[in-house]
Amino acid sequence: QYSFKEVFGTLVVQKELFDVVAKPLVEDLIRGKNGLLFTYGVTGSGKTHTMTGSPGDGGLLPRCLDMIFNSIGPFQAKRFVFKLDDKNGVDVQCEVDALLERQKRDAMPVPKTPSGKRQIDPEFADMINVQDHCKVEEVDEDNVYSVFVSYIEIYNNYIYDLLEEAPFDPIKPKWNNCNTPVRNGDFIPPQSKILREDQNHNMYVTGCTEVEVKSTEEAFEVFWRGQKKRRIANTQLNRESSRSHSVFIIKLAQAPLDADGDNVLQEKEQITLSQLSLVDLAGSERTNRTKAEGNRLREAGNINQSLMTLRTCIEVLRENQMYGTNKMVPYRDSKLTHLFKNYFDGEGKVRMIVCVNPKAEDYEESLQVMRFAEMTQEVEVARPVDRPLCGLTPGRRFRNAAFREELSRKLEMRGGPINGETEEQSVSEMFLQNLPPLPSCELLDVNDDQTLPKLIEVLEKRHKLRQMLSEEFAKNVLAFKTMLQDFDSSVVSKENYIQGKLSEKEKTIAGQKMELERLEKKIKTLEYKIEILEKTATIYEEDKRNLQQELESQSQKLQRQASDKRRLEARLQGMVAETTMKWEKECERRVAAKQLEMQNKLWVKDEKLKQLKAIVTEPKNEKPERPSRERDREKPVQRSVSPSPVPNAPPVRLRHRRSRSAGERWVDHKPPSNLPTETVMQPHVPHAITVAAASEKALAKCDKYMLTHQELASDGEIETKLIKGDVFKTRGGGQAVQFTEIETLKQESPTGRKRRSSPSDPDPPKDAADSEWTDVETRCSVAVEMRAGSTLGPGYQHHAQPK
């Protein structure tokens, strides 16, 4: 969205556009102020139509001309009274010199100035036939005016005079590498004009043709003559696309009348020269859309470059105005901006009409145009205009004219003027008519002495009365003149006072206008801030709603988690109760197993004590013989740390304890690195699953687990550890092992011990029962009597060692 001071729709008429945009500029022109009007936009958006108009509906340019001539029509000076010089100044000459120059121009074969009596060209007659009769209300009636027009174009950053009478060939000249035209023998290309600066630091085009015009038709005919010379090329965007910036300049010279109100005051300082420039900019365009090549491409580059320079100048002015900086404005980068340097420095009012074509293809370019145009309206620079003070009585033109009309009317009533004293004589005669009539002047007798003396006396009286009346009239005239002078001086002083008051009021009004503009800007800024705050508040409300929704979702999530936690706690409490009950049962089972084991141990001990008691109480007949080593070798006794049962042992040999795991199934885990040893009392586990590595399949089939671990002891012998544990199922469907005990099997070397030789031919036992009993009795007696470190043999020594 972009904001502008005024937006016109597609159906707006030329008059409405003129009243809003151009009419204030024409009023400023007649009041002695400068004005500049741009039409800016993309190619084909209607800039030239806005400026020129169409048949039957004139654009801004013919309406500006019509308003100027409607306002100053009766106050125009005769042709050549004002004369422009070559240095952007204006001179004033007397009417005699102007008459001579008019005669000299009329004698030329081809008059450069179009005649107002010539028939209007029907090609543009409808454009200037404006029926509105718009005019400026307050025109200084004591001034005389004269209008001068000139028409130039800026093409490829060169300035050409469209009113120049030099021969011109429409074929474009060739261009060299320096981007300058090359002379050709067939034709002479038009010469580019030069920009210069006058003594008042105003820019002007040197040698530009400026034509004095006296009517709207005459001025528009000059414009139309130059319009036919404009650079127009066929691009794919517009059949008659303006390939150059055209500048139509209207200059208005005005000077006050002398004290008599008849002739122009012959003082150059009293001349005011104001200027209105109507600029039809070339269209901004993208070359990839226009498919321009060669000269067309170079034209588009120069057009876009000059418009870019115009944009840069406006941006620098805006930055200097807003931030108080003093950056140099790059006017000289383009002829267009260099020509209107004074306007951007505050020498007049600048208006811009932005033309927009609602074509989808022009979307990006139209956005660029509107962005630049919106930024330009923030630039406001203005300088006060000093009007020269003539010091003459205002309204003298019409007062002097009225005086002359009254004088001529009275002279006509008396038959016409005789000399310079006519008015005074007629007044005297009016007084003399009231005197008594003269006596009879007839002399009928030669001796008449009374008629002549009476006549002489009456005439003398009349003469004296006339002299008296003349003196009194002269005194009255002098007094009246003095009164008039006093009145005139008082009027002048009052006018000066009123002018001072008016200037003060104008300054106050200007200050109030500036304050109003400042407040309007402030209001606009505050509205913009309010809009931003509203947008921010909307964003915050949206964020608040989102956060509230997120908070509600998080609260629901927390409630779900809390309910899940409560369910999990209840489930865990159930599992804890179940596990507690399970472990209580397990503890009861283990206590029962332990009690059974202790009862077995107590039973074994009781049996041993009974045997010991029987041996002790039985009388000794002979010394028991030690079993032979051969017998020991034939029947090795297995030693077991664990209570594993020996299947081949007779039930009466109670030194082998029954395994606690007889009714359970074991996993016998023997690693591949396990070495077989000949340790006495090796454990034997029936129904065991022997594995080299623990597996879930084997653990799932068994209740107990035994791991065989071997390591080298400090004496160099192999020490075997049996690590046992219980297997139970986990809640996840797997198996876990809880280790309960460790049994150690260790062998010792019999090296260094003295062995007593056994009898070679022992007596055979009498019968099996006695022999076995004797063997048990003998062994138990030896075991009871021996002490640690005895040399009776490795077998007996092993039994004598405490566990």
C-alpha positions in Angstrom: 0.0 0.0 0.0 1.2 3.5 -0.8 -0.3 6.8 0.3 -0.4 10.0 -1.8 -1.9 13.5 -1.4 -4.6 12.7 -4.0 -5.6 9.6 -5.9 -7.6 9.8 -9.2 -9.6 6.9 -10.6 -9.7 5.7 -14.1 -12.8 7.8 -15.0 -11.4 11.1 -13.8 -11.9 14.0 -16.2 -9.1 16.4 -17.3 -10.8 19.4 -15.6 -10.8 17.7 -12.2 -7.2 16.8 -12.5 -6.3 20.3 -13.6 -8.1 21.9 -10.7 -6.3 19.9 -8.1 -2.8 19.7 -9.6 -2.0 22.4 -12.1 -4.3 25.3 -11.1 -2.3 26.2 -8.0 0.9 26.3 -10.1 -0.7 28.8 -12.6 -1.8 31.0 -9.7 1.8 31.0 -8.3 3.1 31.8 -11.8 1.0 34.9 -12.1 2.0 35.9 -8.5 5.7 35.7 -9.6 6.6 32.2 -8.3 8.1 29.3 -10.2 6.5 25.9 -10.7 7.5 22.5 -12.0 5.1 19.7 -13.0 6.2 16.1 -13.8 4.3 13.2 -15.3 6.1 10.0 -14.2 5.3 6.4 -14.8 6.0 3.2 -16.8 5.9 3.2 -20.5 2.3 3.3 -21.8 0.7 4.4 -18.5 -0.7 7.7 -20.0 1.8 10.4 -19.3 1.6 12.2 -22.6 -2.2 11.9 -22.7 -2.4 13.5 -19.2 -0.1 16.4 -20.3 -1.5 17.0 -23.9 -5.0 15.6 -23.8 -7.0 14.3 -26.7 -9.3 16.0 -29.3 -12.3 17.4 -27.5 -10.7 17.1 -24.1 -7.5 19.1 -23.6 -4.9 18.0 -21.1 -3.0 20.0 -18.5 -0.9 22.0 -20.9 -3.6 23.7 -23.0 -5.6 24.3 -19.8 -2.7 26.0 -18.2 -2.2 28.2 -21.2 -6.0 29.0 -21.3 -6.0 30.0 -17.6 -3.0 32.2 -18.1 -4.4 34.2 -21.0 -7.9 34.4 -19.4 -6.3 36.0 -16.4 -3.9 38.5 -18.0 -5.7 39.1 -21.3 -6.7 42.7 -20.8 -3.3 43.6 -19.1 -1.0 42.2 -21.8 1.8 44.4 -23.1 2.2 45.0 -26.7 4.5 42.7 -28.6 8.3 43.3 -28.1 7.8 45.7 -25.1 9.4 42.9 -23.1 12.5 41.4 -24.7 14.4 38.4 -23.4 18.2 38.5 -23.6 20.7 35.7 -24.1 21.5 35.4 -20.4 18.1 34.3 -19.0 17.1 37.9 -18.3 14.5 40.3 -19.6 14.6 43.9 -20.7 11.8 46.4 -21.1 11.8 49.0 -24.0 9.5 51.9 -24.8 6.6 51.5 -27.1 8.4 53.4 -29.9 11.2 50.8 -30.0 8.7 48.0 -29.8 6.8 49.5 -32.7 9.9 49.7 -34.8 10.8 46.1 -34.0 7.3 45.0 -34.9 7.6 46.7 -38.3 11.0 45.2 -38.9 9.7 41.7 -38.0 6.6 42.2 -40.2 8.9 43.1 -43.1 10.8 39.7 -42.9 9.7 37.1 -45.5 9.1 34.3 -42.9 7.8 35.6 -39.6 9.1 33.6 -36.7 6.2 34.6 -34.5 2.9 33.1 -35.4 0.1 35.6 -36.1 -2.9 35.6 -33.9 -5.2 36.3 -36.8 -4.2 33.1 -38.7 -6.7 30.3 -38.9 -6.2 27.6 -36.2 -4.8 24.2 -37.4 -7.8 21.8 -37.2 -5.4 19.1 -36.0 -5.4 20.5 -32.5 -8.3 23.0 -32.6 -10.4 20.7 -30.4 -7.7 20.4 -27.7 -7.6 24.1 -26.9 -11.3 24.8 -27.2 -11.7 24.9 -23.4 -15.1 26.3 -22.3 -14.3 26.6 -18.6 -12.9 30.1 -18.8 -10.9 29.5 -15.7 -8.9 32.5 -14.4 -7.0 33.8 -11.4 -9.1 35.9 -9.2 -6.6 38.4 -7.8 -4.4 39.7 -10.7 -2.4 42.9 -10.2 -4.2 45.4 -12.5 -1.3 47.9 -12.3 1.1 45.5 -14.1 1.6 44.6 -17.7 2.3 41.0 -18.7 3.9 39.1 -21.5 4.2 35.4 -22.1 7.1 33.5 -23.7 7.2 29.8 -24.5 10.0 27.4 -25.3 10.1 23.7 -26.0 13.1 21.4 -25.6 13.7 17.7 -25.3 16.4 15.7 -23.5 17.4 12.7 -25.6 20.3 10.4 -24.8 21.4 13.0 -22.2 21.6 15.7 -24.9 19.4 18.8 -25.0 17.7 19.7 -28.3 15.6 22.8 -29.2 12.3 21.6 -30.8 11.5 25.2 -32.0 14.8 25.7 -33.8 14.3 26.5 -37.5 17.4 24.6 -38.6 17.0 21.9 -41.2 16.4 18.6 -39.6 16.5 15.1 -41.0 14.3 12.5 -39.2 16.9 9.8 -39.8 19.1 9.3 -36.8 22.8 10.2 -37.2 25.5 7.7 -36.7 27.2 7.5 -33.3 30.9 6.9 -32.6 32.6 5.2 -29.6 32.5 8.5 -27.6 28.7 8.4 -27.7 28.5 11.6 -29.8 26.9 12.1 -33.2 29.1 11.8 -36.3 28.6 14.3 -39.1 27.3 12.8 -42.3 27.5 14.4 -45.7 23.8 13.9 -46.5 22.4 15.9 -43.6 23.4 18.0 -40.6 22.3 16.5 -37.2 20.8 19.0 -34.8 23.2 20.6 -32.4 22.9 19.8 -28.7 22.4 22.8 -26.5 24.4 23.7 -23.5 23.2 24.3 -19.9 24.5 27.5 -18.2 23.9 29.4 -15.0 22.8 33.0 -14.9 23.8 35.7 -12.4 20.9 34.7 -10.1 22.2 31.0 -10.1 19.3 29.8 -12.2 19.9 27.2 -14.9 18.9 27.9 -18.5 19.5 26.5 -22.0 21.8 28.6 -24.0 20.5 29.7 -27.4 17.1 28.2 -26.9 14.3 29.7 -29.1 11.8 31.6 -26.9 8.6 32.8 -28.7 6.4 35.6 -27.4 2.7 34.6 -27.6 -0.4 36.5 -27.1 -3.2 33.9 -27.0 -3.8 30.3 -26.1 -4.1 29.3 -29.8 -0.8 30.9 -30.6 1.0 29.2 -27.7 -0.4 25.8 -28.5 0.5 26.1 -32.1 4.1 26.6 -31.1 3.9 23.6 -28.8 2.3 21.5 -31.6 5.1 22.5 -34.0 7.7 21.2 -31.6 5.7 18.1 -30.7 6.1 16.8 -34.2 9.9 16.8 -33.8 10.0 14.7 -30.7 11.9 11.4 -30.7 9.2 8.7 -31.0 10.1 5.1 -31.6 8.2 1.9 -31.9 8.8 -0.5 -29.0 6.8 -3.6 -28.3 5.2 -1.8 -25.3 3.9 1.3 -27.0 3.4 2.1 -30.6 4.2 5.8 -30.0 6.5 5.6 -27.0 8.1 8.9 -26.0 11.9 8.2 -26.2 12.9 11.5 -24.7 12.0 13.8 -21.8 10.1 16.8 -23.2 10.1 20.2 -21.3 7.6 22.9 -22.2 8.6 26.1 -20.5 6.2 29.0 -20.0 7.8 32.3 -18.9 5.7 35.2 -17.6 7.3 38.6 -17.5 5.5 41.4 -15.6 6.4 45.0 -14.8 4.4 47.8 -13.1 3.0 50.9 -15.0 4.3 54.4 -14.3 2.6 56.9 -12.2 0.3 58.0 -15.0 -0.8 54.4 -15.6 -0.1 54.7 -19.3 3.4 53.2 -20.0 5.5 50.5 -18.6 8.0 51.6 -15.9 11.4 51.7 -17.5 13.3 50.1 -14.6 14.8 46.6 -15.1 14.8 46.0 -11.3 11.0 46.2 -11.3 10.6 43.3 -13.8 9.5 40.0 -12.4 10.1 36.9 -14.4 8.4 33.7 -13.3 8.5 30.3 -15.0 6.3 27.2 -15.2 7.9 24.0 -16.6 5.7 21.2 -17.8 7.8 18.0 -18.1 6.6 14.8 -19.9 9.2 12.2 -18.7 10.1 9.3 -20.9 8.7 6.0 -19.7 10.7 3.8 -17.3 10.9 0.2 -18.7 12.8 -3.0 -18.6 14.7 -3.8 -21.7 14.1 -7.6 -21.4 10.4 -6.8 -21.9 10.7 -4.2 -24.6 13.1 -6.4 -26.6 15.1 -3.3 -27.4 18.3 -3.6 -29.3 21.0 -1.2 -30.7 19.9 2.4 -30.5 16.7 1.5 -28.7 18.8 -0.3 -26.0 21.0 2.8 -25.6 18.0 5.0 -25.4 16.4 2.9 -22.7 19.7 2.9 -20.8 19.9 6.7 -20.9 16.3 7.1 -19.9 16.6 4.8 -17.0 19.9 6.5 -16.0 18.3 10.0 -15.9 15.3 8.7 -13.9 17.7 7.0 -11.5 19.6 10.2 -11.1 16.3 12.0 -10.4 15.5 9.4 -7.8 18.9 9.8 -6.2 18.6 13.6 -6.0 15.2 13.3 -4.3 16.6 10.7 -1.8 19.6 12.8 -0.9 17.3 15.9 -0.4 15.0 13.8 1.8 17.9 12.6 3.8 19.3 16.1 4.2 15.9 17.3 5.3 15.1 14.5 7.7 18.5 14.1 9.4 20.0 17.5 9.1 22.9 16.4 7.0 24.5 18.4 4.2 25.2 15.8 1.6 26.0 17.0 -2.0 23.0 16.4 -4.3 24.3 14.9 -7.6 22.5 17.3 -10.0 25.2 17.2 -12.6 24.9 13.4 -13.2 22.0 14.1 -15.6 20.9 17.0 -17.8 17.3 16.5 -16.5 18.2 17.1 -12.9 20.8 19.8 -13.7 18.2 21.8 -15.6 15.9 21.9 -12.6 18.5 22.3 -9.9 16.8 25.5 -8.6 13.5 23.8 -8.1 15.0 21.2 -5.8 16.8 23.9 -3.9 13.5 25.6 -3.1 13.0 27.9 -6.1 9.3 27.2 -6.5 6.8 24.4 -6.1 7.2 20.9 -7.5 4.3 18.6 -8.4 4.4 15.1 -9.7 1.7 13.1 -11.4 2.3 9.4 -11.2 0.5 7.4 -14.0 -0.2 3.8 -13.4 -1.2 1.2 -16.0 -3.0 -1.8 -14.2 -1.3 -4.4 -16.4 -0.1 -7.5 -14.8 3.2 -7.3 -16.8 3.9 -3.8 -15.3 3.4 -4.9 -11.7 7.1 -4.8 -10.6 7.9 -1.5 -12.4 4.7 0.1 -11.1 5.7 -0.8 -7.6 9.1 0.8 -8.1 7.4 4.0 -9.5 5.0 4.3 -6.6 7.6 3.6 -4.0 9.8 6.4 -5.4 6.8 8.8 -5.8 5.6 8.2 -2.3 9.1 9.1 -1.0 9.3 12.3 -3.0 6.3 13.9 -1.4 8.2 13.9 1.9 10.6 16.4 0.5 9.7 20.0 1.1 12.1 22.8 0.4 11.0 26.4 -0.1 12.6 29.8 -0.3 10.9 33.1 0.2 10.2 35.1 -3.0 11.1 38.8 -2.8 8.8 41.0 -4.8 10.2 44.3 -5.9 8.4 47.3 -4.4 7.5 50.0 -6.9 6.1 52.5 -4.3 3.4 53.7 -6.7 -0.3 54.1 -5.9 -2.2 50.9 -6.6 -5.2 51.1 -8.9 -3.8 53.9 -11.0 -4.5 52.2 -14.3 -8.3 52.3 -13.9 -8.3 55.6 -12.1 -6.3 57.4 -14.8 -8.4 55.8 -17.4 -11.6 56.9 -15.7 -10.2 60.4 -15.4 -9.4 60.6 -19.1 -12.8 59.3 -20.0 -14.5 61.9 -17.9 -12.3 64.7 -19.3 -13.0 63.7 -22.9 -16.7 63.4 -22.1 -16.9 67.0 -20.8 -14.8 68.3 -23.7 -17.2 66.7 -26.1 -20.1 68.4 -24.3 -18.4 71.8 -24.9 -17.4 71.1 -28.5 -13.9 69.7 -27.9 -10.8 70.9 -26.2 -9.2 74.4 -27.2 -6.1 74.7 -25.1 -4.7 73.7 -21.8 -6.9 76.2 -19.8 -10.2 75.0 -21.1 -11.3 73.5 -17.8 -10.4 76.6 -15.8 -12.1 79.0 -18.2 -15.3 77.0 -18.3 -15.4 77.1 -14.5 -14.9 81.0 -14.5 -17.6 81.4 -17.1 -20.0 79.4 -14.9 -19.4 82.0 -12.2 -19.6 85.0 -14.6 -23.0 83.9 -15.9 -24.5 84.7 -12.5 -23.4 88.4 -12.8 -25.9 91.1 -13.9 -26.1 91.7 -17.7 -24.0 94.3 -19.4 -25.7 97.7 -20.1 -26.5 98.7 -23.6 -23.4 99.3 -25.7 -25.0 101.1 -28.7 -23.6 104.6 -29.5 -26.3 106.5 -31.4 -24.9 109.9 -30.8 -21.4 111.2 -31.2 -21.8 113.4 -28.2 -23.0 110.5 -26.0 -20.7 110.7 -22.8 -22.6 108.2 -20.6 -22.7 104.9 -22.4 -19.0 104.3 -22.7 -18.1 105.3 -19.1 -20.9 103.0 -17.8 -19.6 100.2 -19.9 -16.0 100.8 -18.8 -17.1 100.9 -15.2 -19.0 97.6 -15.5 -16.2 95.9 -17.3 -13.7 97.1 -14.7 -15.9 95.7 -12.0 -16.2 92.5 -13.9 -12.4 92.4 -14.4 -11.8 92.9 -10.7 -14.3 90.3 -9.8 -12.8 87.9 -12.3 -9.3 88.5 -10.9 -10.7 87.9 -7.4 -12.4 84.7 -8.5 -9.2 83.6 -10.2 -7.1 84.2 -7.1 -9.6 82.5 -5.0 -9.8 79.6 -7.4 -6.0 79.4 -7.5 -5.9 79.3 -3.7 -8.6 76.7 -3.6 -6.7 74.7 -6.2 -3.5 74.9 -4.2 -5.3 74.0 -1.0 -7.0 71.1 -2.8 -3.7 69.9 -4.2 -2.2 70.1 -0.7 -5.1 68.2 0.7 -4.7 65.7 -2.1 -1.0 65.3 -1.4 -1.7 64.9 2.3 -4.4 62.5 1.6 -2.2 60.6 -0.8 0.7 60.5 1.7 -1.7 59.3 4.4 -3.2 56.7 2.0 0.4 55.6 1.2 1.3 55.5 4.8 -1.9 53.6 5.6 -1.2 51.3 2.7 2.3 50.7 3.9 1.0 50.1 7.4 -1.6 47.8 6.0 1.0 46.1 3.9 3.2 45.6 7.0 0.2 44.3 8.9 -0.7 42.1 5.9 2.9 40.8 5.7 2.8 40.1 9.4 -0.5 38.3 9.0 0.9 36.5 6.0 3.9 35.5 8.1 1.6 34.4 10.9 -0.6 32.5 8.4 2.5 30.9 6.9 3.7 30.0 10.4 0.3 28.5 11.1 0.3 26.7 7.8 3.8 25.3 8.7 2.5 24.4 12.1 -0.6 22.7 10.5 1.7 20.8 8.1 3.9 19.8 11.0 0.9 18.7 13.0 -0.5 16.9 10.0 2.9 15.1 9.6 2.8 14.4 13.3 -0.7 13.0 13.0 0.4 10.9 10.1 3.4 9.7 12.1 1.1 8.9 15.1 -1.4 7.2 12.9 1.4 5.1 11.5 2.6 4.3 15.0 -0.9 3.5 16.1 -1.2 1.2 13.1 2.1 -0.4 14.0 0.9 -0.8 17.6 -2.4 -2.2 16.5 -0.6 -4.7 14.4 1.8 -5.5 17.3 -1.2 -5.9 19.6 -2.8 -8.2 17.1 0.4 -10.2 16.9 0.6 -10.4 20.7 -3.0 -11.4 21.0 -2.4 -14.2 18.4 0.7 -15.2 20.4 -1.3 -15.1 23.6 -4.0 -17.3 22.1 -1.4 -19.7 20.8 0.3 -19.8 24.2 -3.0 -20.4 25.9 -3.8 -23.2 23.6 -0.3 -24.6 24.2 -0.8 -24.2 27.9 -4.1 -26.0 27.8 -2.5 -28.8 25.7 0.4 -29.0 28.2 -2.1 -29.1 31.1 -4.0 -31.9 29.4 -0.7 -33.6 28.8 0.3 -33.2 32.5 -3.1 -34.5 33.6 -2.7 -37.5 31.3 0.8 -38.1 32.7 -0.5 -37.7 36.2 -3.2 -40.3 35.5 -0.6 -42.6 33.9 1.7 -42.1 36.9 -1.2 -43.1 39.2 -1.9 -46.1 37.1 1.8 -46.9 37.1 2.1 -46.5 40.9 -0.9 -48.8 41.4 0.7 -51.3 39.0 4.0 -51.0 40.8 2.3 -51.4 44.1 0.7 -54.6 42.8 4.1 -55.8 41.4 5.7 -54.9 44.8 3.0 -56.9 46.6 3.4 -59.7 44.2 7.2 -59.7 44.4 7.0 -59.4 48.2 4.7 -62.4 48.3 6.9 -64.3 45.9 10.1 -63.6 47.9 8.3 -64.5 51.1 7.4 -67.9 49.6 11.0 -68.1 48.3 12.4 -67.3 51.8 10.1 -69.9 53.3 11.2 -72.4 50.7 14.9 -71.6 51.4 14.4 -71.7 55.2 12.7 -75.1 54.8 15.5 -76.3 52.5 18.1 -75.0 55.0 16.3 -76.7 57.9 16.2 -79.9 55.9 19.9 -79.6 55.2 20.7 -78.9 58.8 18.7 -81.9 59.9 20.6 -84.0 57.4 23.9 -82.7 58.7 22.7 -83.3 62.3 21.7 -86.9 61.3 25.1 -87.4 59.7 26.8 -86.2 62.7 24.7 -88.3 65.0 25.6 -91.3 62.8 29.2 -90.5 63.1 29.0 -90.0 66.8 27.3 -93.4 67.1 30.0 -95.0 65.0 32.7 -93.3 67.1 31.0 -94.4 70.3 30.8 -97.9 69.0 34.5 -97.9 68.0 35.5 -96.4 71.3 33.5 -98.8 73.4 34.7 -101.8 71.3 37.9 -103.4 72.8 41.0 -103.3 70.7 42.4 -106.7 69.8 45.1 -105.7 67.4 46.4 -102.6 65.7 44.7 -101.8 62.5 46.5 -102.0 59.4 46.8 -99.2 56.9 45.2 -100.0 53.6 47.6 -100.6 50.9 48.4 -98.0 48.3 47.3 -100.4 45.6 43.9 -100.6 47.2 43.7 -96.8 47.3 44.7 -96.7 43.7 42.2 -99.3 42.7 39.4 -97.5 44.5 40.0 -93.8 44.5 37.8 -91.8 46.7 36.1 -88.8 45.1 36.2 -85.6 47.1 33.5 -83.0 46.5 33.2 -79.6 48.0 29.5 -79.4 46.9 27.0 -81.8 48.4 26.7 -83.8 45.2 25.6 -87.5 45.5 27.8 -90.3 44.1 25.6 -92.7 42.2 28.0 -95.8 42.6 28.7 -95.4 46.3 27.1 -97.8 48.7 24.4 -96.3 50.9 26.3 -97.1 54.1 29.3 -94.9 53.2 28.1 -91.6 54.8 31.1 -89.5 54.0 29.6 -88.5 50.7 26.9 -85.9 51.2 23.8 -85.8 49.1 23.5 -82.8 46.7 20.9 -80.2 47.5 20.1 -79.9 43.8 19.1 -83.4 43.2 15.6 -82.5 42.2 16.6 -79.5 40.2 18.1 -79.0 36.8 21.4 -77.2 36.4 23.2 -75.3 33.6 26.8 -76.4 33.8 28.8 -73.5 32.2 32.3 -74.7 31.4 34.3 -72.2 29.2 36.3 -73.7 26.3 39.6 -72.8 28.2 38.6 -75.2 31.1 41.3 -77.9 32.0 40.3 -81.2 33.6 42.0 -81.7 37.0 42.3 -84.9 39.1 41.2 -83.1 42.2 39.7 -85.4 44.8 35.9 -85.2 45.4 34.8 -83.7 42.1 31.2 -82.5 42.1 28.7 -84.4 40.1 25.5 -82.8 38.9 22.9 -85.1 37.3 20.5 -83.9 34.5 22.8 -80.9 33.8 23.0 -79.1 30.5 26.7 -78.5 29.8 27.4 -75.3 27.7 30.5 -73.5 26.6 28.7 -70.1 26.7 25.6 -69.0 28.5 22.5 -69.0 26.3 19.0 -67.9 26.8 17.6 -71.2 25.5 19.6 -73.2 28.1 18.7 -70.9 31.0 15.0 -71.1 30.1 15.1 -74.9 30.7 16.9 -74.9 34.1 16.5 -73.6 37.7 20.1 -73.5 38.7 23.3 -72.2 37.2 27.0 -73.2 37.8 30.0 -71.4 36.3 33.4 -73.2 36.4 36.2 -70.7 36.8 39.9 -71.7 36.8 43.0 -69.6 37.7 46.6 -70.1 38.7 47.2 -70.0 42.5 50.3 -68.5 44.2 51.9 -72.0 44.6 51.6 -72.7 40.9 48.7 -75.1 41.2 45.4 -74.7 39.3 42.6 -73.5 41.5 39.0 -74.1 40.4 36.0 -72.1 41.6 32.4 -73.1 41.2 30.2 -70.1 41.1 26.5 -71.1 41.7 23.3 -69.2 41.4 19.5 -69.3 40.9 17.8 -68.7 37.6 14.4 -66.8 37.6 12.3 -65.3 34.9 12.1 -61.5 34.5 9.0 -59.5 33.8 10.2 -58.7 30.3 10.2 -62.4 29.3 13.9 -63.0 29.8 16.0 -64.9 32.4 18.2 -63.5 35.2 20.8 -65.2 37.4 21.3 -64.4 41.1 24.6 -65.8 42.5 24.3 -67.4 45.9 27.6 -69.2 46.8 31.2 -70.0 45.6 33.0 -73.4 46.1 36.7 -73.7 45.7 38.6 -76.9 44.6 42.3 -76.8 45.3 45.0 -79.5 44.8 48.3 -79.8 46.6 51.4 -81.7 45.5 52.6 -84.5 47.8 56.2 -83.8 47.0 58.6 -83.6 50.1 56.5 -85.8 52.4 57.7 -89.1 53.8 55.4 -92.0 53.1 55.4 -95.1 55.3 55.4 -98.3 53.4 52.4 -100.5 53.9 52.6 -104.3 54.5 53.0 -106.1 51.2 50.8 -108.9 52.2 48.0 -107.7 54.4 45.6 -110.1 55.9 42.4 -110.4 54.0 39.3 -109.6 55.9 37.2 -112.3 57.3 34.1 -111.3 55.6 32.8 -108.2 53.8 30.9 -106.7 56.6 33.8 -107.0 59.1 36.3 -105.8 56.5 34.2 -102.7 55.7 33.6 -102.0 59.4 37.2 -102.5 60.2 38.2 -100.1 57.4 35.8 -97.5 58.6 36.8 -98.0 62.2 40.5 -97.9 61.3 40.1 -94.7 59.2 38.0 -92.9 61.8 40.5 -93.8 64.5 43.3 -92.5 62.4 41.4 -89.4 61.5 40.7 -88.8 65.1 44.2 -89.4 66.3 46.1 -87.7 63.5 47.1 -84.1 63.6 47.9 -81.7 60.8 51.2 -82.2 59.2 51.3 -86.1 59.7 53.3 -88.2 57.3 50.9 -91.1 57.1 49.9 -90.5 53.5 48.3 -88.0 51.2 44.9 -89.5 51.5 44.8 -89.4 55.3 46.5 -86.1 55.4 43.8 -84.6 53.2 41.1 -85.9 55.4 42.8 -84.5 58.5 42.9 -80.9 57.1 40.2 -78.7 58.3 37.8 -77.1 55.8 
